[in-house]
Amino acid sequence: MPVPKRKLSRARIRSRAANKGLKPKAITSCNNCKVAIMPHQACDNCGFYKGVKIFETKMDRALKRGQSRNAKQNMKAKKQETNQEQE
Ligand SMILES: [Zn+2]
């Protein structure tokens, strides 16, 4: 079994380790909303991946909730108006 002839100095070990493992992160932009994203991952901002809507974002849910609330409020207002007209 081959064995190293000499002990590696701390400096040699550390200088080799200094160049290990650090790579710049690849960044691409979302095709739908142009936000910077990691490649091969769905966009957190709009929920799109390769031009297809994959999941509902927090903003989407908030908008939906707002629309349903507005619809309910409008219904209530209409009911109150009709009740007032009848009286
Ligand atoms: Zn996006």
PDB file of the backbone (N, CA, C, O) and the ligand in Angstrom, with CONECT records:
HET     ZN  A 101       1
ATOM      1  N   MET A   1       0.844  -1.194   0.000  1.00  0.00           N
ATOM      2  CA  MET A   1       0.000   0.000   0.000  1.00  0.00           C
ATOM      3  C   MET A   1       0.883   1.248   0.000  1.00  0.00           C
ATOM      4  O   MET A   1       1.761   1.382   0.852  1.00  0.00           O
ATOM      5  N   PRO A   2       0.655   2.174  -0.959  1.00  0.00           N
ATOM      6  CA  PRO A   2       1.501   3.382  -1.006  1.00  0.00           C
ATOM      7  C   PRO A   2       1.264   4.293   0.185  1.00  0.00           C
ATOM      8  O   PRO A   2       0.134   4.538   0.606  1.00  0.00           O
ATOM      9  N   VAL A   3       2.370   4.778   0.705  1.00  0.00           N
ATOM     10  CA  VAL A   3       2.295   5.650   1.884  1.00  0.00           C
ATOM     11  C   VAL A   3       3.044   6.936   1.570  1.00  0.00           C
ATOM     12  O   VAL A   3       4.126   6.881   0.985  1.00  0.00           O
ATOM     13  N   PRO A   4       2.492   8.114   1.949  1.00  0.00           N
ATOM     14  CA  PRO A   4       3.212   9.376   1.706  1.00  0.00           C
ATOM     15  C   PRO A   4       4.559   9.389   2.428  1.00  0.00           C
ATOM     16  O   PRO A   4       4.681   8.944   3.569  1.00  0.00           O
ATOM     17  N   LYS A   5       5.566   9.915   1.725  1.00  0.00           N
ATOM     18  CA  LYS A   5       6.923   9.889   2.266  1.00  0.00           C
ATOM     19  C   LYS A   5       7.088  10.847   3.436  1.00  0.00           C
ATOM     20  O   LYS A   5       7.756  10.539   4.423  1.00  0.00           O
ATOM     21  N   ARG A   6       6.462  12.026   3.306  1.00  0.00           N
ATOM     22  CA  ARG A   6       6.609  13.032   4.359  1.00  0.00           C
ATOM     23  C   ARG A   6       5.248  13.545   4.815  1.00  0.00           C
ATOM     24  O   ARG A   6       4.255  13.478   4.091  1.00  0.00           O
ATOM     25  N   LYS A   7       5.240  14.048   6.017  1.00  0.00           N
ATOM     26  CA  LYS A   7       4.035  14.694   6.536  1.00  0.00           C
ATOM     27  C   LYS A   7       3.787  15.988   5.753  1.00  0.00           C
ATOM     28  O   LYS A   7       4.719  16.742   5.472  1.00  0.00           O
ATOM     29  N   LEU A   8       2.496  16.239   5.398  1.00  0.00           N
ATOM     30  CA  LEU A   8       2.165  17.512   4.752  1.00  0.00           C
ATOM     31  C   LEU A   8       2.133  18.608   5.808  1.00  0.00           C
ATOM     32  O   LEU A   8       1.553  18.432   6.879  1.00  0.00           O
ATOM     33  N   SER A   9       2.758  19.739   5.501  1.00  0.00           N
ATOM     34  CA  SER A   9       2.747  20.843   6.466  1.00  0.00           C
ATOM     35  C   SER A   9       1.337  21.425   6.567  1.00  0.00           C
ATOM     36  O   SER A   9       0.520  21.269   5.661  1.00  0.00           O
ATOM     37  N   ARG A  10       1.076  22.085   7.668  1.00  0.00           N
ATOM     38  CA  ARG A  10      -0.224  22.736   7.860  1.00  0.00           C
ATOM     39  C   ARG A  10      -0.509  23.720   6.733  1.00  0.00           C
ATOM     40  O   ARG A  10      -1.637  23.828   6.252  1.00  0.00           O
ATOM     41  N   ALA A  11       0.537  24.436   6.320  1.00  0.00           N
ATOM     42  CA  ALA A  11       0.366  25.450   5.278  1.00  0.00           C
ATOM     43  C   ALA A  11      -0.068  24.798   3.961  1.00  0.00           C
ATOM     44  O   ALA A  11      -0.940  25.319   3.265  1.00  0.00           O
ATOM     45  N   ARG A  12       0.541  23.662   3.623  1.00  0.00           N
ATOM     46  CA  ARG A  12       0.185  22.999   2.359  1.00  0.00           C
ATOM     47  C   ARG A  12      -1.256  22.502   2.422  1.00  0.00           C
ATOM     48  O   ARG A  12      -2.024  22.675   1.476  1.00  0.00           O
ATOM     49  N   ILE A  13      -1.613  21.882   3.547  1.00  0.00           N
ATOM     50  CA  ILE A  13      -2.985  21.377   3.699  1.00  0.00           C
ATOM     51  C   ILE A  13      -3.983  22.515   3.604  1.00  0.00           C
ATOM     52  O   ILE A  13      -4.993  22.428   2.904  1.00  0.00           O
ATOM     53  N   ARG A  14      -3.673  23.595   4.332  1.00  0.00           N
ATOM     54  CA  ARG A  14      -4.631  24.706   4.379  1.00  0.00           C
ATOM     55  C   ARG A  14      -4.724  25.420   3.037  1.00  0.00           C
ATOM     56  O   ARG A  14      -5.806  25.852   2.639  1.00  0.00           O
ATOM     57  N   SER A  15      -3.591  25.549   2.333  1.00  0.00           N
ATOM     58  CA  SER A  15      -3.658  26.240   1.043  1.00  0.00           C
ATOM     59  C   SER A  15      -4.429  25.397   0.030  1.00  0.00           C
ATOM     60  O   SER A  15      -5.100  25.950  -0.842  1.00  0.00           O
ATOM     61  N   ARG A  16      -4.345  24.054   0.129  1.00  0.00           N
ATOM     62  CA  ARG A  16      -5.141  23.208  -0.753  1.00  0.00           C
ATOM     63  C   ARG A  16      -6.629  23.341  -0.392  1.00  0.00           C
ATOM     64  O   ARG A  16      -7.483  23.466  -1.270  1.00  0.00           O
ATOM     65  N   ALA A  17      -6.922  23.310   0.912  1.00  0.00           N
ATOM     66  CA  ALA A  17      -8.311  23.379   1.357  1.00  0.00           C
ATOM     67  C   ALA A  17      -8.958  24.708   0.999  1.00  0.00           C
ATOM     68  O   ALA A  17     -10.175  24.789   0.826  1.00  0.00           O
ATOM     69  N   ALA A  18      -8.141  25.744   0.888  1.00  0.00           N
ATOM     70  CA  ALA A  18      -8.687  27.072   0.609  1.00  0.00           C
ATOM     71  C   ALA A  18      -9.392  27.117  -0.737  1.00  0.00           C
ATOM     72  O   ALA A  18     -10.322  27.903  -0.919  1.00  0.00           O
ATOM     73  N   ASN A  19      -8.958  26.275  -1.697  1.00  0.00           N
ATOM     74  CA  ASN A  19      -9.551  26.305  -3.033  1.00  0.00           C
ATOM     75  C   ASN A  19     -10.636  25.257  -3.222  1.00  0.00           C
ATOM     76  O   ASN A  19     -11.182  25.115  -4.316  1.00  0.00           O
ATOM     77  N   LYS A  20     -10.950  24.526  -2.166  1.00  0.00           N
ATOM     78  CA  LYS A  20     -11.954  23.469  -2.289  1.00  0.00           C
ATOM     79  C   LYS A  20     -13.363  24.002  -2.050  1.00  0.00           C
ATOM     80  O   LYS A  20     -13.590  24.803  -1.143  1.00  0.00           O
ATOM     81  N   GLY A  21     -14.290  23.553  -2.863  1.00  0.00           N
ATOM     82  CA  GLY A  21     -15.699  23.689  -2.506  1.00  0.00           C
ATOM     83  C   GLY A  21     -16.387  24.998  -2.752  1.00  0.00           C
ATOM     84  O   GLY A  21     -17.617  25.035  -2.741  1.00  0.00           O
ATOM     85  N   LEU A  22     -15.685  26.057  -2.971  1.00  0.00           N
ATOM     86  CA  LEU A  22     -16.381  27.324  -3.163  1.00  0.00           C
ATOM     87  C   LEU A  22     -16.539  27.605  -4.653  1.00  0.00           C
ATOM     88  O   LEU A  22     -15.564  27.831  -5.370  1.00  0.00           O
ATOM     89  N   LYS A  23     -17.786  27.585  -5.095  1.00  0.00           N
ATOM     90  CA  LYS A  23     -18.054  27.897  -6.496  1.00  0.00           C
ATOM     91  C   LYS A  23     -19.096  29.006  -6.560  1.00  0.00           C
ATOM     92  O   LYS A  23     -19.997  29.056  -5.723  1.00  0.00           O
ATOM     93  N   PRO A  24     -18.985  29.880  -7.528  1.00  0.00           N
ATOM     94  CA  PRO A  24     -20.007  30.914  -7.653  1.00  0.00           C
ATOM     95  C   PRO A  24     -21.348  30.293  -8.008  1.00  0.00           C
ATOM     96  O   PRO A  24     -21.408  29.385  -8.837  1.00  0.00           O
ATOM     97  N   LYS A  25     -22.433  30.774  -7.386  1.00  0.00           N
ATOM     98  CA  LYS A  25     -23.757  30.237  -7.645  1.00  0.00           C
ATOM     99  C   LYS A  25     -24.261  30.690  -9.008  1.00  0.00           C
ATOM    100  O   LYS A  25     -24.155  31.863  -9.367  1.00  0.00           O
ATOM    101  N   ALA A  26     -24.814  29.739  -9.761  1.00  0.00           N
ATOM    102  CA  ALA A  26     -25.395  30.070 -11.055  1.00  0.00           C
ATOM    103  C   ALA A  26     -26.769  30.695 -10.828  1.00  0.00           C
ATOM    104  O   ALA A  26     -27.576  30.185 -10.051  1.00  0.00           O
ATOM    105  N   ILE A  27     -27.016  31.783 -11.503  1.00  0.00           N
ATOM    106  CA  ILE A  27     -28.297  32.480 -11.355  1.00  0.00           C
ATOM    107  C   ILE A  27     -28.887  32.724 -12.736  1.00  0.00           C
ATOM    108  O   ILE A  27     -28.196  33.189 -13.643  1.00  0.00           O
ATOM    109  N   THR A  28     -30.167  32.408 -12.890  1.00  0.00           N
ATOM    110  CA  THR A  28     -30.876  32.734 -14.119  1.00  0.00           C
ATOM    111  C   THR A  28     -32.057  33.625 -13.764  1.00  0.00           C
ATOM    112  O   THR A  28     -32.307  33.897 -12.590  1.00  0.00           O
ATOM    113  N   SER A  29     -32.777  34.074 -14.772  1.00  0.00           N
ATOM    114  CA  SER A  29     -33.942  34.915 -14.491  1.00  0.00           C
ATOM    115  C   SER A  29     -35.207  34.186 -14.904  1.00  0.00           C
ATOM    116  O   SER A  29     -35.205  33.398 -15.850  1.00  0.00           O
ATOM    117  N   CYS A  30     -36.292  34.458 -14.181  1.00  0.00           N
ATOM    118  CA  CYS A  30     -37.581  33.830 -14.463  1.00  0.00           C
ATOM    119  C   CYS A  30     -38.103  34.296 -15.825  1.00  0.00           C
ATOM    120  O   CYS A  30     -38.052  35.485 -16.139  1.00  0.00           O
ATOM    121  N   ASN A  31     -38.602  33.356 -16.630  1.00  0.00           N
ATOM    122  CA  ASN A  31     -39.123  33.719 -17.946  1.00  0.00           C
ATOM    123  C   ASN A  31     -40.413  34.528 -17.837  1.00  0.00           C
ATOM    124  O   ASN A  31     -40.748  35.305 -18.731  1.00  0.00           O
ATOM    125  N   ASN A  32     -41.133  34.336 -16.729  1.00  0.00           N
ATOM    126  CA  ASN A  32     -42.438  34.984 -16.588  1.00  0.00           C
ATOM    127  C   ASN A  32     -42.321  36.386 -15.993  1.00  0.00           C
ATOM    128  O   ASN A  32     -42.903  37.334 -16.520  1.00  0.00           O
ATOM    129  N   CYS A  33     -41.556  36.522 -14.872  1.00  0.00           N
ATOM    130  CA  CYS A  33     -41.535  37.811 -14.177  1.00  0.00           C
ATOM    131  C   CYS A  33     -40.139  38.433 -14.091  1.00  0.00           C
ATOM    132  O   CYS A  33     -39.979  39.501 -13.502  1.00  0.00           O
ATOM    133  N   LYS A  34     -39.121  37.774 -14.675  1.00  0.00           N
ATOM    134  CA  LYS A  34     -37.764  38.330 -14.793  1.00  0.00           C
ATOM    135  C   LYS A  34     -37.042  38.504 -13.457  1.00  0.00           C
ATOM    136  O   LYS A  34     -36.056  39.237 -13.385  1.00  0.00           O
ATOM    137  N   VAL A  35     -37.515  37.842 -12.402  1.00  0.00           N
ATOM    138  CA  VAL A  35     -36.824  37.885 -11.112  1.00  0.00           C
ATOM    139  C   VAL A  35     -35.662  36.884 -11.152  1.00  0.00           C
ATOM    140  O   VAL A  35     -35.775  35.845 -11.803  1.00  0.00           O
ATOM    141  N   ALA A  36     -34.554  37.176 -10.473  1.00  0.00           N
ATOM    142  CA  ALA A  36     -33.410  36.272 -10.439  1.00  0.00           C
ATOM    143  C   ALA A  36     -33.763  35.021  -9.650  1.00  0.00           C
ATOM    144  O   ALA A  36     -34.236  35.114  -8.518  1.00  0.00           O
ATOM    145  N   ILE A  37     -33.532  33.834 -10.249  1.00  0.00           N
ATOM    146  CA  ILE A  37     -33.838  32.564  -9.582  1.00  0.00           C
ATOM    147  C   ILE A  37     -32.699  31.581  -9.805  1.00  0.00           C
ATOM    148  O   ILE A  37     -31.860  31.784 -10.682  1.00  0.00           O
ATOM    149  N   MET A  38     -32.669  30.499  -8.998  1.00  0.00           N
ATOM    150  CA  MET A  38     -31.716  29.410  -9.211  1.00  0.00           C
ATOM    151  C   MET A  38     -32.187  28.589 -10.409  1.00  0.00           C
ATOM    152  O   MET A  38     -33.392  28.419 -10.593  1.00  0.00           O
ATOM    153  N   PRO A  39     -31.266  28.074 -11.231  1.00  0.00           N
ATOM    154  CA  PRO A  39     -31.683  27.268 -12.383  1.00  0.00           C
ATOM    155  C   PRO A  39     -32.330  25.955 -11.956  1.00  0.00           C
ATOM    156  O   PRO A  39     -32.021  25.426 -10.889  1.00  0.00           O
ATOM    157  N   HIS A  40     -33.220  25.434 -12.780  1.00  0.00           N
ATOM    158  CA  HIS A  40     -33.935  24.169 -12.542  1.00  0.00           C
ATOM    159  C   HIS A  40     -34.838  24.228 -11.324  1.00  0.00           C
ATOM    160  O   HIS A  40     -35.130  23.195 -10.722  1.00  0.00           O
ATOM    161  N   GLN A  41     -35.284  25.420 -10.949  1.00  0.00           N
ATOM    162  CA  GLN A  41     -36.194  25.542  -9.808  1.00  0.00           C
ATOM    163  C   GLN A  41     -37.347  26.459 -10.182  1.00  0.00           C
ATOM    164  O   GLN A  41     -37.194  27.380 -10.984  1.00  0.00           O
ATOM    165  N   ALA A  42     -38.505  26.189  -9.587  1.00  0.00           N
ATOM    166  CA  ALA A  42     -39.668  27.032  -9.844  1.00  0.00           C
ATOM    167  C   ALA A  42     -39.452  28.408  -9.224  1.00  0.00           C
ATOM    168  O   ALA A  42     -38.744  28.543  -8.226  1.00  0.00           O
ATOM    169  N   CYS A  43     -40.068  29.430  -9.825  1.00  0.00           N
ATOM    170  CA  CYS A  43     -39.925  30.800  -9.341  1.00  0.00           C
ATOM    171  C   CYS A  43     -40.783  30.985  -8.087  1.00  0.00           C
ATOM    172  O   CYS A  43     -41.979  30.693  -8.095  1.00  0.00           O
ATOM    173  N   ASP A  44     -40.154  31.477  -7.002  1.00  0.00           N
ATOM    174  CA  ASP A  44     -40.899  31.719  -5.766  1.00  0.00           C
ATOM    175  C   ASP A  44     -41.839  32.912  -5.914  1.00  0.00           C
ATOM    176  O   ASP A  44     -42.868  32.994  -5.243  1.00  0.00           O
ATOM    177  N   ASN A  45     -41.472  33.826  -6.796  1.00  0.00           N
ATOM    178  CA  ASN A  45     -42.217  35.070  -6.921  1.00  0.00           C
ATOM    179  C   ASN A  45     -43.563  34.873  -7.607  1.00  0.00           C
ATOM    180  O   ASN A  45     -44.572  35.429  -7.174  1.00  0.00           O
ATOM    181  N   CYS A  46     -43.576  34.058  -8.709  1.00  0.00           N
ATOM    182  CA  CYS A  46     -44.816  33.921  -9.476  1.00  0.00           C
ATOM    183  C   CYS A  46     -45.317  32.480  -9.552  1.00  0.00           C
ATOM    184  O   CYS A  46     -46.439  32.255 -10.004  1.00  0.00           O
ATOM    185  N   GLY A  47     -44.507  31.479  -9.117  1.00  0.00           N
ATOM    186  CA  GLY A  47     -44.951  30.090  -9.129  1.00  0.00           C
ATOM    187  C   GLY A  47     -44.877  29.427 -10.482  1.00  0.00           C
ATOM    188  O   GLY A  47     -45.518  28.400 -10.700  1.00  0.00           O
ATOM    189  N   PHE A  48     -44.108  29.990 -11.397  1.00  0.00           N
ATOM    190  CA  PHE A  48     -43.983  29.423 -12.737  1.00  0.00           C
ATOM    191  C   PHE A  48     -42.704  28.610 -12.862  1.00  0.00           C
ATOM    192  O   PHE A  48     -41.690  28.956 -12.256  1.00  0.00           O
ATOM    193  N   TYR A  49     -42.738  27.529 -13.647  1.00  0.00           N
ATOM    194  CA  TYR A  49     -41.539  26.781 -14.013  1.00  0.00           C
ATOM    195  C   TYR A  49     -41.646  26.413 -15.482  1.00  0.00           C
ATOM    196  O   TYR A  49     -42.608  25.757 -15.880  1.00  0.00           O
ATOM    197  N   LYS A  50     -40.689  26.817 -16.290  1.00  0.00           N
ATOM    198  CA  LYS A  50     -40.689  26.577 -17.740  1.00  0.00           C
ATOM    199  C   LYS A  50     -42.002  27.032 -18.367  1.00  0.00           C
ATOM    200  O   LYS A  50     -42.556  26.342 -19.223  1.00  0.00           O
ATOM    201  N   GLY A  51     -42.496  28.183 -17.945  1.00  0.00           N
ATOM    202  CA  GLY A  51     -43.689  28.747 -18.562  1.00  0.00           C
ATOM    203  C   GLY A  51     -44.992  28.120 -18.127  1.00  0.00           C
ATOM    204  O   GLY A  51     -46.037  28.419 -18.706  1.00  0.00           O
ATOM    205  N   VAL A  52     -44.962  27.243 -17.105  1.00  0.00           N
ATOM    206  CA  VAL A  52     -46.191  26.606 -16.620  1.00  0.00           C
ATOM    207  C   VAL A  52     -46.380  26.970 -15.158  1.00  0.00           C
ATOM    208  O   VAL A  52     -45.427  26.950 -14.379  1.00  0.00           O
ATOM    209  N   LYS A  53     -47.619  27.305 -14.784  1.00  0.00           N
ATOM    210  CA  LYS A  53     -47.913  27.627 -13.390  1.00  0.00           C
ATOM    211  C   LYS A  53     -47.864  26.337 -12.571  1.00  0.00           C
ATOM    212  O   LYS A  53     -48.653  25.420 -12.799  1.00  0.00           O
ATOM    213  N   ILE A  54     -46.924  26.271 -11.609  1.00  0.00           N
ATOM    214  CA  ILE A  54     -46.725  25.043 -10.842  1.00  0.00           C
ATOM    215  C   ILE A  54     -47.467  25.113  -9.510  1.00  0.00           C
ATOM    216  O   ILE A  54     -48.118  24.148  -9.109  1.00  0.00           O
ATOM    217  N   PHE A  55     -47.368  26.256  -8.823  1.00  0.00           N
ATOM    218  CA  PHE A  55     -48.031  26.346  -7.516  1.00  0.00           C
ATOM    219  C   PHE A  55     -48.588  27.751  -7.296  1.00  0.00           C
ATOM    220  O   PHE A  55     -48.206  28.712  -7.964  1.00  0.00           O
ATOM    221  N   GLU A  56     -49.508  27.829  -6.331  1.00  0.00           N
ATOM    222  CA  GLU A  56     -50.139  29.091  -5.987  1.00  0.00           C
ATOM    223  C   GLU A  56     -49.249  29.855  -5.003  1.00  0.00           C
ATOM    224  O   GLU A  56     -48.860  29.292  -3.980  1.00  0.00           O
ATOM    225  N   THR A  57     -48.923  31.089  -5.276  1.00  0.00           N
ATOM    226  CA  THR A  57     -48.077  31.864  -4.365  1.00  0.00           C
ATOM    227  C   THR A  57     -48.930  32.519  -3.287  1.00  0.00           C
ATOM    228  O   THR A  57     -50.158  32.539  -3.367  1.00  0.00           O
ATOM    229  N   LYS A  58     -48.248  33.056  -2.275  1.00  0.00           N
ATOM    230  CA  LYS A  58     -48.925  33.729  -1.174  1.00  0.00           C
ATOM    231  C   LYS A  58     -49.769  34.897  -1.704  1.00  0.00           C
ATOM    232  O   LYS A  58     -50.881  35.147  -1.240  1.00  0.00           O
ATOM    233  N   MET A  59     -49.201  35.604  -2.695  1.00  0.00           N
ATOM    234  CA  MET A  59     -49.878  36.773  -3.274  1.00  0.00           C
ATOM    235  C   MET A  59     -51.162  36.331  -3.972  1.00  0.00           C
ATOM    236  O   MET A  59     -52.198  36.985  -3.850  1.00  0.00           O
ATOM    237  N   ASP A  60     -51.090  35.207  -4.713  1.00  0.00           N
ATOM    238  CA  ASP A  60     -52.281  34.693  -5.404  1.00  0.00           C
ATOM    239  C   ASP A  60     -53.405  34.427  -4.413  1.00  0.00           C
ATOM    240  O   ASP A  60     -54.553  34.816  -4.628  1.00  0.00           O
ATOM    241  N   ARG A  61     -53.041  33.738  -3.297  1.00  0.00           N
ATOM    242  CA  ARG A  61     -54.044  33.400  -2.279  1.00  0.00           C
ATOM    243  C   ARG A  61     -54.644  34.665  -1.680  1.00  0.00           C
ATOM    244  O   ARG A  61     -55.852  34.754  -1.463  1.00  0.00           O
ATOM    245  N   ALA A  62     -53.764  35.657  -1.413  1.00  0.00           N
ATOM    246  CA  ALA A  62     -54.254  36.908  -0.825  1.00  0.00           C
ATOM    247  C   ALA A  62     -55.233  37.593  -1.771  1.00  0.00           C
ATOM    248  O   ALA A  62     -56.270  38.104  -1.348  1.00  0.00           O
ATOM    249  N   LEU A  63     -54.886  37.597  -3.071  1.00  0.00           N
ATOM    250  CA  LEU A  63     -55.768  38.225  -4.056  1.00  0.00           C
ATOM    251  C   LEU A  63     -57.118  37.523  -4.110  1.00  0.00           C
ATOM    252  O   LEU A  63     -58.168  38.165  -4.121  1.00  0.00           O
ATOM    253  N   LYS A  64     -57.069  36.156  -4.144  1.00  0.00           N
ATOM    254  CA  LYS A  64     -58.306  35.375  -4.175  1.00  0.00           C
ATOM    255  C   LYS A  64     -59.173  35.702  -2.963  1.00  0.00           C
ATOM    256  O   LYS A  64     -60.376  35.940  -3.077  1.00  0.00           O
ATOM    257  N   ARG A  65     -58.512  35.705  -1.782  1.00  0.00           N
ATOM    258  CA  ARG A  65     -59.228  35.980  -0.538  1.00  0.00           C
ATOM    259  C   ARG A  65     -59.901  37.347  -0.613  1.00  0.00           C
ATOM    260  O   ARG A  65     -61.058  37.512  -0.226  1.00  0.00           O
ATOM    261  N   GLY A  66     -59.137  38.335  -1.126  1.00  0.00           N
ATOM    262  CA  GLY A  66     -59.681  39.693  -1.253  1.00  0.00           C
ATOM    263  C   GLY A  66     -60.887  39.721  -2.163  1.00  0.00           C
ATOM    264  O   GLY A  66     -61.878  40.391  -1.874  1.00  0.00           O
ATOM    265  N   GLN A  67     -60.801  38.972  -3.299  1.00  0.00           N
ATOM    266  CA  GLN A  67     -61.917  38.956  -4.243  1.00  0.00           C
ATOM    267  C   GLN A  67     -63.159  38.341  -3.611  1.00  0.00           C
ATOM    268  O   GLN A  67     -64.266  38.857  -3.767  1.00  0.00           O
ATOM    269  N   SER A  68     -62.964  37.213  -2.882  1.00  0.00           N
ATOM    270  CA  SER A  68     -64.136  36.572  -2.278  1.00  0.00           C
ATOM    271  C   SER A  68     -64.734  37.475  -1.196  1.00  0.00           C
ATOM    272  O   SER A  68     -65.952  37.570  -1.048  1.00  0.00           O
ATOM    273  N   ARG A  69     -63.837  38.144  -0.434  1.00  0.00           N
ATOM    274  CA  ARG A  69     -64.331  39.081   0.596  1.00  0.00           C
ATOM    275  C   ARG A  69     -65.145  40.197  -0.035  1.00  0.00           C
ATOM    276  O   ARG A  69     -66.233  40.529   0.436  1.00  0.00           O
ATOM    277  N   ASN A  70     -64.602  40.780  -1.121  1.00  0.00           N
ATOM    278  CA  ASN A  70     -65.306  41.865  -1.793  1.00  0.00           C
ATOM    279  C   ASN A  70     -66.668  41.392  -2.285  1.00  0.00           C
ATOM    280  O   ASN A  70     -67.661  42.108  -2.158  1.00  0.00           O
ATOM    281  N   ALA A  71     -66.714  40.171  -2.853  1.00  0.00           N
ATOM    282  CA  ALA A  71     -67.963  39.631  -3.357  1.00  0.00           C
ATOM    283  C   ALA A  71     -68.976  39.493  -2.217  1.00  0.00           C
ATOM    284  O   ALA A  71     -70.142  39.857  -2.367  1.00  0.00           O
ATOM    285  N   LYS A  72     -68.514  38.957  -1.063  1.00  0.00           N
ATOM    286  CA  LYS A  72     -69.412  38.794   0.088  1.00  0.00           C
ATOM    287  C   LYS A  72     -69.945  40.141   0.557  1.00  0.00           C
ATOM    288  O   LYS A  72     -71.136  40.298   0.826  1.00  0.00           O
ATOM    289  N   GLN A  73     -69.017  41.128   0.652  1.00  0.00           N
ATOM    290  CA  GLN A  73     -69.432  42.460   1.101  1.00  0.00           C
ATOM    291  C   GLN A  73     -70.459  43.058   0.147  1.00  0.00           C
ATOM    292  O   GLN A  73     -71.441  43.661   0.581  1.00  0.00           O
ATOM    293  N   ASN A  74     -70.224  42.886  -1.174  1.00  0.00           N
ATOM    294  CA  ASN A  74     -71.169  43.401  -2.154  1.00  0.00           C
ATOM    295  C   ASN A  74     -72.539  42.753  -1.980  1.00  0.00           C
ATOM    296  O   ASN A  74     -73.562  43.434  -2.048  1.00  0.00           O
ATOM    297  N   MET A  75     -72.562  41.415  -1.751  1.00  0.00           N
ATOM    298  CA  MET A  75     -73.812  40.701  -1.541  1.00  0.00           C
ATOM    299  C   MET A  75     -74.554  41.269  -0.331  1.00  0.00           C
ATOM    300  O   MET A  75     -75.759  41.513  -0.391  1.00  0.00           O
ATOM    301  N   LYS A  76     -73.813  41.480   0.782  1.00  0.00           N
ATOM    302  CA  LYS A  76     -74.425  42.026   2.001  1.00  0.00           C
ATOM    303  C   LYS A  76     -75.035  43.389   1.725  1.00  0.00           C
ATOM    304  O   LYS A  76     -76.165  43.680   2.116  1.00  0.00           O
ATOM    305  N   ALA A  77     -74.239  44.235   1.027  1.00  0.00           N
ATOM    306  CA  ALA A  77     -74.703  45.589   0.737  1.00  0.00           C
ATOM    307  C   ALA A  77     -75.983  45.555  -0.086  1.00  0.00           C
ATOM    308  O   ALA A  77     -76.914  46.318   0.172  1.00  0.00           O
ATOM    309  N   LYS A  78     -76.028  44.658  -1.089  1.00  0.00           N
ATOM    310  CA  LYS A  78     -77.222  44.549  -1.938  1.00  0.00           C
ATOM    311  C   LYS A  78     -78.431  44.114  -1.124  1.00  0.00           C
ATOM    312  O   LYS A  78     -79.530  44.644  -1.286  1.00  0.00           O
ATOM    313  N   LYS A  79     -78.204  43.116  -0.223  1.00  0.00           N
ATOM    314  CA  LYS A  79     -79.296  42.634   0.619  1.00  0.00           C
ATOM    315  C   LYS A  79     -79.856  43.761   1.465  1.00  0.00           C
ATOM    316  O   LYS A  79     -81.070  43.938   1.566  1.00  0.00           O
ATOM    317  N   GLN A  80     -78.931  44.542   2.089  1.00  0.00           N
ATOM    318  CA  GLN A  80     -79.359  45.656   2.945  1.00  0.00           C
ATOM    319  C   GLN A  80     -80.162  46.668   2.138  1.00  0.00           C
ATOM    320  O   GLN A  80     -81.182  47.174   2.605  1.00  0.00           O
ATOM    321  N   GLU A  81     -79.688  46.967   0.902  1.00  0.00           N
ATOM    322  CA  GLU A  81     -80.407  47.914   0.055  1.00  0.00           C
ATOM    323  C   GLU A  81     -81.824  47.418  -0.239  1.00  0.00           C
ATOM    324  O   GLU A  81     -82.788  48.176  -0.139  1.00  0.00           O
ATOM    325  N   THR A  82     -81.939  46.144  -0.600  1.00  0.00           N
ATOM    326  CA  THR A  82     -83.260  45.596  -0.922  1.00  0.00           C
ATOM    327  C   THR A  82     -84.150  45.614   0.313  1.00  0.00           C
ATOM    328  O   THR A  82     -85.340  45.911   0.206  1.00  0.00           O
ATOM    329  N   ASN A  83     -83.592  45.299   1.499  1.00  0.00           N
ATOM    330  CA  ASN A  83     -84.368  45.341   2.745  1.00  0.00           C
ATOM    331  C   ASN A  83     -84.870  46.753   3.017  1.00  0.00           C
ATOM    332  O   ASN A  83     -86.026  46.935   3.399  1.00  0.00           O
ATOM    333  N   GLN A  84     -84.009  47.760   2.823  1.00  0.00           N
ATOM    334  CA  GLN A  84     -84.404  49.146   3.067  1.00  0.00           C
ATOM    335  C   GLN A  84     -85.498  49.590   2.098  1.00  0.00           C
ATOM    336  O   GLN A  84     -86.406  50.333   2.469  1.00  0.00           O
ATOM    337  N   GLU A  85     -85.397  49.114   0.827  1.00  0.00           N
ATOM    338  CA  GLU A  85     -86.417  49.485  -0.146  1.00  0.00           C
ATOM    339  C   GLU A  85     -87.772  48.885   0.219  1.00  0.00           C
ATOM    340  O   GLU A  85     -88.814  49.505   0.007  1.00  0.00           O
ATOM    341  N   GLN A  86     -87.745  47.646   0.782  1.00  0.00           N
ATOM    342  CA  GLN A  86     -89.010  46.992   1.131  1.00  0.00           C
ATOM    343  C   GLN A  86     -89.689  47.689   2.316  1.00  0.00           C
ATOM    344  O   GLN A  86     -90.916  47.716   2.403  1.00  0.00           O
ATOM    345  N   GLU A  87     -88.883  48.255   3.233  1.00  0.00           N
ATOM    346  CA  GLU A  87     -89.477  48.882   4.417  1.00  0.00           C
ATOM    347  C   GLU A  87     -90.017  50.266   4.166  1.00  0.00           C
ATOM    348  O   GLU A  87     -90.542  50.900   5.082  1.00  0.00           O
TER     349      GLU A  87
HETATM  350 ZN    ZN A 101     -41.347  34.348 -11.801  1.00  0.00          ZN2+
END
